[in-house]
Amino acid sequence: MTQHTDLPSDLLPTTVRKFFAAHIVRDADTAWSFLAEDAVIVDQDETFRGREETYAFLRDAGSEFAYTTEQIGAHRVDDAHWVVTVRLEGTFPGGVAELDYRFALRDGLVAELVIANHPA
């Protein structure tokens, strides 16, 4: 059963919370440490698989822009799936974006992360 209630950050699983905190400050080494060996990241329909590709994504994503990130929502889908919604404001085309970070967890690590536009 899907539960769509907004959660404060401190009620997210530790893995999600720590990954996201590292990702926001562009600490690729720490964020990467929360990924499963065979992790998959999908960002706006581009897929990164395995340790090398996911690390390169975490290191380089958005590096050509200056932006701020604010968590504006979070919810639990089930025990293994969580969604964090963020608002980005910065120098990228359009200047503002709301994105969903959809986490799938396995054995305490991020097995899959899908980053997509938040539905209006």
N, CA and C of each residue as an Amber inpcrd file, in Angstrom:
protein
   360
   0.8360000  -1.1800000   0.0000000   0.0000000   0.0000000   0.0000000
   0.8790000   1.2410000   0.0000000   0.5820000   2.1690000  -0.8690000
   1.3560000   3.4020000  -0.9780000   0.9160000   4.3860000   0.0860000
   1.8890000   4.9810000   0.7470000   1.6150000   6.0110000   1.7350000
   2.2040000   7.3120000   1.2260000   1.3520000   8.2860000   0.9210000
   1.8120000   9.5590000   0.3840000   1.6820000  10.6470000   1.4430000
   2.4350000  10.5260000   2.4880000   2.4310000  11.5620000   3.5080000
   3.7870000  12.2410000   3.5010000   3.7890000  13.5470000   3.6460000
   5.0520000  14.2670000   3.7190000   5.7580000  13.9340000   5.0130000
   7.0210000  13.6280000   4.8970000   7.8320000  13.2600000   6.0470000
   8.9410000  14.2770000   6.2370000   9.2660000  14.5910000   7.4800000
  10.4680000  15.3870000   7.6950000  11.6910000  14.5290000   7.3870000
  12.7840000  15.1760000   7.0340000  14.0050000  14.4590000   6.6510000
  14.4420000  13.4330000   7.6720000  14.2810000  13.7360000   8.9540000
  14.7930000  12.8210000   9.9740000  14.0210000  11.5060000  10.0410000
  12.8830000  11.3910000   9.3470000  12.1510000  10.1360000   9.3190000
  12.4370000   9.2990000   8.0720000  13.2760000   9.8230000   7.1800000
  13.7190000   9.0340000   6.0380000  14.7270000   7.9900000   6.4960000
  14.8720000   6.8910000   5.7700000  15.9020000   5.9140000   6.1330000
  17.2830000   6.5940000   6.1390000  18.1390000   6.1490000   7.0190000
  19.4730000   6.7230000   7.1620000  20.2080000   6.7460000   5.8320000
  20.1280000   5.6730000   5.0530000  20.8130000   5.6080000   3.7610000
  20.3600000   6.7260000   2.8420000  19.0510000   6.9450000   2.7410000
  18.5050000   8.0000000   1.8860000  18.9530000   9.3610000   2.3950000
  18.8090000   9.5620000   3.6790000  19.1530000  10.8550000   4.2870000
  20.6290000  11.1980000   4.0800000  21.5070000  10.2470000   4.3360000
  22.9420000  10.5160000   4.2190000  23.3870000  10.6240000   2.7610000
  22.8380000   9.7780000   1.8870000  23.1490000   9.9020000   0.4670000
  22.7500000  11.2850000  -0.0240000  21.5280000  11.6750000   0.2790000
  21.0130000  12.9380000  -0.2350000  21.7940000  14.1260000   0.3080000
  22.1420000  14.0890000   1.5860000  22.9310000  15.1790000   2.1790000
  24.2760000  15.3130000   1.4700000  24.9150000  14.2010000   1.1760000
  26.2040000  14.2400000   0.4710000  26.0200000  14.7130000  -0.9720000
  24.9880000  14.2420000  -1.6240000  24.7380000  14.6130000  -3.0150000
  24.4820000  16.1180000  -3.1490000  23.7470000  16.6830000  -2.2160000
  23.4300000  18.1180000  -2.2590000  24.6950000  18.9710000  -2.2040000
  25.6530000  18.5660000  -1.3930000  26.8970000  19.3490000  -1.2700000
  27.9650000  18.8660000  -2.2540000  27.5510000  18.0050000  -3.1770000
  28.4180000  17.5060000  -4.2490000  29.6230000  16.7240000  -3.7260000
  29.3940000  15.9660000  -2.6630000  30.4170000  15.0840000  -2.1030000
  30.2140000  13.7010000  -2.7210000  30.7550000  13.5130000  -3.9170000
  30.5360000  12.2790000  -4.6650000  31.0710000  11.0550000  -3.9330000
  32.2000000  11.1710000  -3.2470000  32.7800000  10.0220000  -2.5480000
  31.8300000   9.4900000  -1.4790000  31.2720000  10.4010000  -0.6740000
  30.3580000   9.9640000   0.3870000  29.0580000   9.4530000  -0.2060000
  28.4800000  10.1710000  -1.1560000  27.2220000   9.7310000  -1.7720000
  27.3930000   8.3430000  -2.3880000  28.4910000   8.1450000  -3.0760000
  28.7830000   6.8790000  -3.7480000  28.8630000   5.7180000  -2.7610000
  29.3060000   5.9880000  -1.5520000  29.4520000   4.9280000  -0.5490000
  28.1130000   4.3230000  -0.1320000  27.0080000   4.9730000  -0.4620000
  25.6790000   4.4710000  -0.1140000  25.0230000   3.7140000  -1.2620000
  25.7580000   3.5040000  -2.3600000  25.2210000   2.7920000  -3.5120000
  25.6180000   1.3250000  -3.4810000  24.6880000   0.4780000  -3.9190000
  24.9940000  -0.9430000  -4.0910000  26.0000000  -1.1070000  -5.2200000
  26.7180000  -2.2020000  -5.2190000  27.7340000  -2.4930000  -6.2360000
  27.1580000  -2.4090000  -7.6470000  25.9220000  -2.8660000  -7.8270000
  25.2790000  -2.8900000  -9.1450000  24.2250000  -1.7830000  -9.2960000
  24.4130000  -0.7070000  -8.5920000  23.4280000   0.3870000  -8.5840000
  23.1870000   0.9500000  -9.9860000  21.9630000   1.4660000 -10.1450000
  21.5650000   2.1240000 -11.3850000  21.0230000   3.4970000 -11.0020000
  21.4700000   4.5210000 -11.7330000  20.9200000   5.8680000 -11.5770000
  20.3580000   6.2830000 -12.9300000  19.1200000   6.7520000 -12.9200000
  18.4850000   7.2750000 -14.1190000  18.1990000   8.7480000 -13.8460000
  18.7600000   9.6130000 -14.6910000  18.5570000  11.0550000 -14.5490000
  18.0120000  11.5980000 -15.8620000  16.7620000  12.0340000 -15.8330000
  16.1380000  12.5990000 -17.0230000  16.3350000  11.6810000 -18.2260000
  16.0530000  10.4010000 -18.0570000  16.0770000   9.3860000 -19.1060000
  17.4790000   8.9550000 -19.5550000  18.5300000   9.3920000 -18.8710000
  19.8770000   8.8910000 -19.1420000  20.2380000   7.9270000 -18.0160000
  20.7240000   6.7320000 -18.3700000  20.9660000   5.6800000 -17.3870000
  22.4610000   5.4780000 -17.1550000  22.8170000   5.3620000 -15.8670000
  24.1960000   5.1120000 -15.4300000  24.1710000   3.8230000 -14.6270000
  25.0310000   2.8750000 -14.9840000  25.0400000   1.5560000 -14.3410000
  26.4100000   1.2380000 -13.7590000  26.3860000   0.5900000 -12.6080000
  27.6210000   0.1120000 -12.0110000  28.4320000   1.2130000 -11.3440000
  29.5170000   0.8040000 -10.7410000  30.3120000   1.6970000  -9.8940000
  30.9460000   2.8540000 -10.6640000  31.5500000   2.5860000 -11.8000000
  32.2420000   3.6600000 -12.5280000  31.2820000   4.7070000 -13.0730000
  30.2110000   4.2700000 -13.7250000  29.2670000   5.2220000 -14.3140000
  28.5150000   6.0140000 -13.2440000  28.1040000   5.3390000 -12.1680000
  27.3500000   6.0680000 -11.1390000  28.2580000   7.0610000 -10.4180000
  29.5150000   6.6910000 -10.2040000  30.4450000   7.6350000  -9.5720000
  30.6560000   8.8560000 -10.4640000  30.8530000   8.6380000 -11.7580000
  31.0480000   9.7510000 -12.6870000  29.8170000  10.6600000 -12.6860000
  28.6320000  10.0730000 -12.6450000  27.4220000  10.8830000 -12.5780000
  27.4130000  11.7390000 -11.3150000  27.6570000  11.1100000 -10.1630000
  27.6240000  11.8560000  -8.8980000  28.6800000  12.9580000  -8.8640000
  29.8120000  12.7140000  -9.4510000  30.8990000  13.6900000  -9.4830000
  30.5760000  14.8670000 -10.4050000  29.9630000  14.5860000 -11.5540000
  29.8460000  15.5900000 -12.6070000  28.4660000  16.2240000 -12.7690000
  27.4100000  15.5800000 -12.2950000  26.0450000  16.0660000 -12.5580000
  25.8480000  17.4950000 -12.0660000  25.4320000  18.3490000 -12.9680000
  25.1220000  19.7330000 -12.6160000  26.3150000  20.6020000 -12.3210000
  27.5320000  20.1020000 -12.5290000  28.7260000  20.8640000 -12.1430000
  28.9230000  22.1270000 -12.9770000  28.2780000  22.1990000 -14.1310000
  28.4270000  23.3920000 -14.9640000  27.5020000  24.5330000 -14.5400000
  26.6640000  24.2870000 -13.5110000  25.7130000  25.2970000 -13.0500000
  25.9080000  25.6010000 -11.5690000  25.4870000  26.7900000 -11.1790000
  25.3840000  27.1330000  -9.7550000  23.9030000  27.0310000  -9.3970000
  23.6080000  26.3710000  -8.2960000  22.2010000  26.2280000  -7.8980000
  22.0910000  25.8930000  -6.4210000  20.8980000  26.1410000  -5.8910000
  20.5830000  25.7510000  -4.5260000  19.5650000  24.6200000  -4.5870000
  19.5570000  23.8140000  -3.5460000  18.6480000  22.6730000  -3.4630000
  17.8890000  22.7600000  -2.1440000  16.5610000  22.6700000  -2.2370000
  15.7200000  22.6830000  -1.0350000  14.7740000  21.4920000  -1.0790000
  14.7880000  20.6750000  -0.0230000  13.8310000  19.5680000   0.0500000
  12.4570000  20.1560000   0.3300000  11.4780000  19.8240000  -0.5180000
  10.1250000  20.3570000  -0.3290000   9.1100000  19.2620000  -0.0270000
   9.5410000  18.0070000  -0.0350000   8.6290000  16.9200000   0.2950000
   9.3650000  15.6020000   0.3460000   8.7350000  14.6300000   0.9680000
   9.2730000  13.2700000   1.0300000   8.1360000  12.3450000   1.4270000
   8.1680000  11.1430000   0.8820000   7.1900000  10.1550000   1.3120000
   7.7060000   8.7350000   1.1150000   7.1110000   7.8470000   1.8740000
   7.4170000   6.4240000   1.8210000   6.4220000   5.7840000   0.8720000
   6.9200000   5.0130000  -0.0880000   6.0600000   4.2460000  -0.9670000
   5.8010000   2.8790000  -0.3310000   6.8760000   2.2220000   0.0800000
   6.8220000   0.9750000   0.8440000   8.1620000   0.8490000   1.5590000
   8.4320000  -0.2840000   2.1730000   9.6590000  -0.4190000   2.9640000
  10.9370000  -0.2010000   2.1640000  10.9050000  -0.4470000   0.8610000
  12.1150000  -0.3460000   0.0500000  12.1260000   0.8590000  -0.8850000
  11.0400000   1.6010000  -0.9550000  10.9300000   2.7000000  -1.9210000
  10.5170000   4.0010000  -1.2440000  11.2920000   5.0350000  -1.5230000
  11.0980000   6.3450000  -0.9060000  11.2680000   7.4230000  -1.9690000
  10.5610000   8.5310000  -1.8230000  10.6670000   9.6310000  -2.7750000
  10.9760000  10.9120000  -2.0110000  12.0000000  11.6250000  -2.4730000
  12.3500000  12.9400000  -1.9330000  12.1450000  13.9450000  -3.0660000
  11.3500000  14.9760000  -2.8030000  11.0950000  16.0100000  -3.8030000
  11.8940000  17.2510000  -3.4420000  12.5970000  17.7870000  -4.4350000
  13.4440000  18.9620000  -4.2100000  13.1070000  20.0630000  -5.2080000
  13.4230000  21.2640000  -4.7890000  13.3080000  22.4360000  -5.6620000
  14.7150000  22.9620000  -5.8820000  15.1140000  23.0600000  -7.1510000
  16.4090000  23.6130000  -7.5210000  16.1900000  25.0020000  -8.1010000
  17.0410000  25.9460000  -7.7050000  17.0400000  27.2740000  -8.2990000
  18.4670000  27.6200000  -8.6350000  18.6930000  28.0590000  -9.9040000
  20.0650000  28.3560000 -10.2740000  20.2310000  28.8470000 -11.6860000
  21.4370000  28.6620000 -12.2030000  21.8330000  29.2140000 -13.4970000
  21.5850000  28.2610000 -14.6650000  20.9000000  27.1570000 -14.4540000
  20.5810000  26.2220000 -15.5290000  19.3910000  26.7540000 -16.3430000
  19.1780000  26.2500000 -17.5570000  18.0600000  26.7290000 -18.3740000
  16.7290000  26.6120000 -17.6250000  15.9640000  27.6740000 -17.6050000
  14.6950000  27.7010000 -16.8960000  14.8190000  28.2300000 -15.4750000
  15.9720000  28.0650000 -14.8610000  16.2690000  28.6500000 -13.5630000
  15.6240000  28.0130000 -12.3450000  14.5220000  27.2720000 -12.5340000
  13.8340000  26.6200000 -11.4120000  13.3600000  25.2490000 -11.8800000
  13.5230000  24.2520000 -11.0270000  13.0260000  22.9080000 -11.3400000
  12.6160000  22.2230000 -10.0480000  11.5680000  21.4200000 -10.1320000
  11.1830000  20.5450000  -9.0260000  11.3700000  19.1170000  -9.5090000
  12.1560000  18.3650000  -8.7420000  12.5250000  17.0070000  -9.1250000
  12.1600000  16.0100000  -8.0390000  11.7880000  14.8170000  -8.4540000
  11.6070000  13.7000000  -7.5350000  12.8300000  12.8040000  -7.6220000
  13.3920000  12.4810000  -6.4690000  14.4560000  11.4930000  -6.3490000
  13.7840000  10.2350000  -5.8150000  13.6240000   9.2360000  -6.6670000
  12.9300000   8.0010000  -6.3010000  13.9620000   6.9320000  -5.9760000
  14.0380000   6.5870000  -4.7060000  15.0340000   5.6330000  -4.2070000
  14.4400000   4.2440000  -4.0880000  15.1830000   3.2370000  -4.5490000
  14.8790000   1.8340000  -4.2830000  16.0540000   1.2990000  -3.4690000
  15.7660000   0.7990000  -2.2820000  16.8020000   0.3140000  -1.3760000
  16.8600000  -1.2060000  -1.3870000  18.0700000  -1.7300000  -1.1920000
  18.2770000  -3.1700000  -1.0590000  19.4430000  -3.3790000  -0.1030000
  19.2140000  -4.1600000   0.9370000  20.2620000  -4.4810000   1.9110000
  20.9180000  -3.2230000   2.4830000  20.1220000  -2.1890000   2.7350000
  20.6310000  -0.9750000   3.3640000  21.3760000  -0.0290000   2.4420000
  21.3530000  -0.3120000   1.1250000  22.0370000   0.5480000   0.1520000
  21.0600000   0.9700000  -0.9390000  21.4310000   2.0090000  -1.6740000
  20.6200000   2.4630000  -2.7990000  20.9070000   1.5440000  -3.9810000
  19.8890000   0.8010000  -4.4070000  20.0230000  -0.0900000  -5.5580000
  19.6630000   0.6380000  -6.8460000  18.7120000   1.5680000  -6.7380000
  18.2990000   2.3400000  -7.9070000  17.8550000   3.7230000  -7.4600000
  18.2110000   4.7090000  -8.2550000  17.7790000   6.0840000  -8.0360000
  17.2990000   6.6240000  -9.3700000  16.0510000   7.0470000  -9.3980000
  15.4840000   7.6610000 -10.5950000  15.1930000   9.1230000 -10.2680000
  15.7860000  10.0110000 -11.0520000  15.5920000  11.4520000 -10.8630000
  14.7490000  11.9330000 -12.0420000  13.5820000  12.5100000 -11.7390000
  12.6660000  12.9110000 -12.7950000  11.9140000  14.1630000 -12.3640000
  11.3620000  14.8610000 -13.3430000  10.5650000  16.0440000 -13.0390000
   9.4110000  15.6750000 -12.1230000   9.1590000  16.5100000 -11.1400000
   8.0330000  16.3260000 -10.2430000   6.7580000  16.6850000 -10.9990000
   5.7460000  15.8120000 -10.9550000   4.5150000  16.1340000 -11.6750000
   3.8790000  17.4050000 -11.1240000   3.3780000  18.2280000 -12.0260000
   2.7690000  19.5050000 -11.6190000   1.4640000  19.2920000 -10.8970000
